[in-house]
Amino acid sequence: MKKFSKYSSFALSGFILACLVAAYFVFPAFKDFIDETVAVILSGNTEETQAYFEKFGVWGPLAIIVFIILQMFLIVFPSWLPVIVAVMAYGLWLGVLISLTGVMLASAIGYYIGIKLQGPLQGVVGEDKLEKMDFWINNYAFGSVILFRISPLLSNDSISFIAGMLRMKFKKFMLATFCGMLPLSIAIGYFSEDISTLENGMYWIGGVGIIAYVIYILIDYKKRRKNKAND
């Protein structure tokens, strides 16, 4: 059971991916839809992309939101990819709103999965890492979630499971998720007009976020040492 738990996240991701690949080859309509959608997105033509997604009406945004939720289990797909698609299809602000809606729903689902599956997830993470994470969640929970959300260099999705597993307060977790994803989504949407600019912009976003968090930790550490000395 422990061995299974260790690889359960990869097994689930592989299962979902295998189902999608099977559907791609088994159902011609699904294959045509995927091929056409990918071709439109990769064309880089914003007007063509927006016109294509307009044909789907309300189902277009819903499809992106569903993909964002599924992406939480598909570790091979970067978490920022749906944000780019949403912005290309619906413009900066509506695209950011759609992305945030998807991320908040996915985060809530991941949080409650973390609560319900504490045993298996503990086997995936490991007890040693879990103890260290427990310290960080208890002492730096809000800032930790913001850092993971705002930095495209870190694993966005794992923090939802961990927060649920360690019983971080739900409202606090969701607020931190929003505070981290809002500037990241806006930045990705702004920089996504140029792929080279997007790549550099994401490194800057991630770097600045990590540096700011390290400074926060150092200040807090000195404060704790000072308070401990006074006691």
N, C-alpha and C positions, 0 to 999 in steps of 0.2 A: 504493500500500500504506500509506504514511504517513497519507494522508487517510482511508483506511478505518479505520486503527487509532485515529485520533483520535475517531471516532464509534462505535467498535465496542461500547463499553459501553452506549450508548444504543440501538444497533441490536439487541443481544441482549435488553435489557430490553423493547424494543418488540415483538420477535418472541415472547417468552414471553407478554407481555400480550395480543398479538393472538391467540395460540393459546387462551388462557383465554376471551377474549371470543367467539371462534368456537365454542368448546365450549359456551359459555353459550347461544348461539342455535341451535346444531345439535342438541344433545342435551337433550331436555325434562327427563329425570331429573336431569341436572346443574343445569339452570336452577332446577328446583323445590328442589333441595337448597341451592343458593346463596341463593335468595330466602328460604327458611325460616330458614336459619342467620343471615343478616343481620338478619332481622326479630326473631329471638329476642335477638340480641346488642344491637341498638339499643333494645330494650324497656327495658333497664336493670334488669330484674328478675333478681336473682342466683339466686333459687330456681328460676325457670323456666329460666334458662340452664344451671344445674347439672343439672336433670332432663333437659334436652334432650341434653346431652353424655353423660350416663350411659347413654343408649340405645346409644351407639356402642361401649361397652366400651373395650378397649385401643386401638381404632382412633381414638378421639377424641384422646388425647394424641399419637399418631403423626401424625395429620393436622395438628395444630398445629406439631409439629416439622418436618414436611415444608414447611409454609407458611413457617416461619421461614427454612428453607434457601432456598426459592424467593424469598423477600423480599429476599435478598441481591442478586438480579438485577433485582428490580422496584423501581427507584429512586423510583417514584411513591408507594410505601407506606412510612410511617414505621416505623423499626425497633422502636419501643416498642409498636406496635399489637398484635402477637401476645401480648405480655406481659399486656396488659389482658384480652384474650380468655381466656388461660389461667387467670388469677386469677379471673375471673368464673365460669368453668366448673368449676374444681377447687379453689377456695379459695386463700388466700394462699400457704401453704408448698408445697403440691403444684403449684400454678400456677407458682411461682417455679422449682421443680425442673424442671418440663417446659420452661419458657422457657430456663433455663440449659443444659439438654441440647441444645435446638435451636440456641442461639447458639454453643455450643462446637463442635458438629458443623459448623455453617455457617462458623465461623471457620477450622476446620481445612481445610475444602474451599477456602475463599477463599485461604488461605495457600498451598496447593499449586498452585492456579490461578496465583497470582502467580509462583511458581517456574517453572512450565511455560510461561507466556506472558509472559516478561519483555520480549520484543521489542515485541509489540503494546501491552502496558500502558505501556511506556516512551513509546510514541507518544501514548497518551492523556494521560499526566501531563505530558510535556514534559521535555526534558533539564535546563532551568534549575531547575524545581521539583524534579526528581529529585535534583539535587545538594544542594539545601537539605534535602530529606527525608532524604537519606543522612546528612547531618550530625546531624540530630535523632535518627534511629534509632540511629546509632552512639553518641551521647553521652547521649541521654535516652530510649532505647527503651522501657524498662519504664514510666516515668512517662507517656510519650506515648500508649502504648496504653491505659493506665488512664484518662487524660483523655478520649480519644475514646470509650471504652466507657461511662464514667460520665456523660458529658454528653449529654443528649438534643438539645442545640443543634448538635452536630457530626455529621459523617457517620460513623456507626458502622461501616458495611460496607466503606468504602474502605480502612480501616486494615489489614484482613486481606490484601487484595491487595498493598498497599504493603509490609507486613512480609515477605511471601513474596518479593516482587520484590527487596527489599534484603537478603534472606537473614538476617533476624533469627533468632536461635536459637528453634526451634519450642517447646521447653518453656517458655522465658522468655515467649514471646508468649502461649501458652495460659494461663500463670499470671497474666499481666497482664490478659488478657481476663476471666478469672474474677474477679479482684480488682475490676475495674471494673464488671462486669455484675451481680455479687451485690448490692451496695448499691443500684444503679439499679433492679434488678428488684424488690427488696423495697420500695423507696420508691414505685415506680409501682403495685405491688400495693396498698400501704397507701392511697395517695392516690386510687386509681381508683374508690373508692366514691362520690366526688363529682367531677364533671367540672370544675367551677370550681376546686376544691381541687387537682385533678390538674394543671391548667394552671399554677397558681401554684407548686405543688410542683416541677414539672419545671424551671421557671425558676430556682428556688432551688437545686436540685440542680446544674444546669448552671453557674450563676453561682459557687457555692461551689467546684465542681471546678476551674473556670478560674482563679479567684483563688488557690487553693491551689497550682496548678501554676505560675503566674507567680511566686509567692513562692519556690517551689522552684528555678526557673530563675535568679532573681536571686541567691539564696544560692549556687548552684553557680557562677554567673558570677563573683561576687566571690571565691570560693574559687579558681577557675582563674586569675584575675588575680593573686591573692596568691602562688600557687605559681609562676606565670611570673616574677613580680618577684623571688622568692627564688632562682630558677634563674639 
